[in-house]
Amino acid sequence: MNELVFSVTQEEDGGFVAECLQEPIFTQGDTWEELREAVTDAVTAWHFDRPAPARVRLHLVRDELLAVA
């Protein structure tokens, strides 16, 4: 596996939550930089006894509700 993809959502408090789509890896961070570091650490820990992927993709999902009426 060359690439892991994480779906990232922003919480109401401003923090971020990341969920890997291929492996059972979940992590979070208060800022984008903290999230990037947490994802790197989580991927490294998950693959401690096997080769890690060459790339990790963070896909930010934004959900916005608009009032029409």
Sine and cosine of phi, psi and omega as CSV:
sin_phi,cos_phi,sin_psi,cos_psi,sin_omega,cos_omega
0.00,0.00,0.87,-0.50,-0.02,-1.00
-1.00,0.05,-0.43,0.90,-0.11,-0.99
-0.59,-0.81,0.69,-0.72,0.17,-0.99
-0.96,-0.29,0.63,-0.78,0.01,-1.00
-0.91,-0.42,0.77,-0.64,0.06,-1.00
-0.93,-0.37,0.74,-0.68,0.15,-0.99
-1.00,0.02,0.84,-0.55,-0.07,-1.00
-0.91,-0.42,0.76,-0.65,0.09,-1.00
-0.84,-0.54,0.51,-0.86,0.04,-1.00
-0.99,-0.15,0.77,-0.64,-0.02,-1.00
-0.98,0.17,0.26,-0.97,0.00,-1.00
-0.87,0.50,-0.51,0.86,-0.01,-1.00
-0.99,0.16,-0.02,1.00,0.03,-1.00
0.98,-0.19,-0.28,0.96,0.02,-1.00
-0.96,0.28,0.11,-0.99,-0.04,-1.00
-0.83,-0.55,0.56,-0.83,0.07,-1.00
-0.83,-0.56,0.72,-0.69,-0.01,-1.00
-0.85,-0.52,0.71,-0.70,0.02,-1.00
-0.80,-0.60,0.84,-0.55,0.03,-1.00
-0.95,0.30,0.66,-0.75,-0.02,-1.00
-1.00,0.08,-0.34,0.94,-0.05,-1.00
-0.96,-0.27,-0.42,0.91,-0.07,-1.00
-0.76,-0.64,0.37,-0.93,0.03,-1.00
-0.99,0.17,0.93,0.38,-0.02,-1.00
-0.87,-0.49,0.82,-0.58,0.03,-1.00
-0.75,-0.66,0.59,-0.81,0.07,-1.00
-0.35,-0.94,0.09,-1.00,-0.03,-1.00
-0.48,-0.88,0.26,-0.97,0.05,-1.00
-0.39,-0.92,0.49,-0.87,0.00,-1.00
-0.96,0.28,-0.49,0.87,0.03,-1.00
-0.79,-0.61,0.19,-0.98,0.02,-1.00
-0.89,0.47,-0.66,0.75,0.01,-1.00
-0.90,0.44,-0.67,0.74,0.05,-1.00
-0.90,0.44,-0.62,0.79,0.03,-1.00
-0.90,0.44,-0.70,0.71,0.01,-1.00
-0.85,0.52,-0.69,0.72,0.02,-1.00
-0.92,0.40,-0.66,0.75,0.01,-1.00
-0.91,0.42,-0.64,0.77,0.04,-1.00
-0.90,0.43,-0.71,0.70,0.02,-1.00
-0.85,0.52,-0.72,0.69,0.02,-1.00
-0.89,0.46,-0.69,0.73,-0.02,-1.00
-0.91,0.42,-0.66,0.75,0.02,-1.00
-0.92,0.40,-0.67,0.74,0.03,-1.00
-0.88,0.47,-0.70,0.72,0.00,-1.00
-0.91,0.42,-0.67,0.74,-0.02,-1.00
-0.90,0.43,-0.58,0.82,-0.04,-1.00
-0.98,-0.21,0.48,0.88,-0.09,-1.00
-0.87,0.50,-0.48,0.88,-0.05,-1.00
-0.92,-0.38,0.28,0.96,0.01,-1.00
-0.45,-0.89,0.25,-0.97,-0.03,-1.00
-0.89,0.46,0.70,-0.71,0.04,-1.00
-0.99,0.13,0.36,-0.93,0.05,-1.00
-0.92,0.39,0.40,-0.91,0.00,-1.00
-0.96,0.30,-0.52,0.85,-0.07,-1.00
-0.67,-0.74,0.44,-0.90,0.14,-0.99
-0.78,-0.62,0.79,-0.62,0.00,-1.00
-0.95,-0.30,0.78,-0.63,0.09,-1.00
-0.97,-0.23,0.90,-0.44,-0.03,-1.00
-0.95,-0.30,0.96,-0.27,-0.02,-1.00
-0.98,0.20,0.85,-0.53,0.01,-1.00
-0.97,-0.24,0.84,-0.54,0.00,-1.00
-0.92,-0.40,0.82,-0.57,0.00,-1.00
-0.91,-0.42,0.89,-0.46,-0.05,-1.00
-0.80,-0.59,0.75,-0.66,0.00,-1.00
-0.97,-0.25,0.82,-0.57,-0.02,-1.00
-0.95,-0.32,0.70,-0.71,0.08,-1.00
-0.99,0.13,0.78,-0.63,-0.05,-1.00
-0.99,-0.12,-0.57,0.82,-0.07,-1.00
-0.99,-0.13,0.00,0.00,0.00,0.00
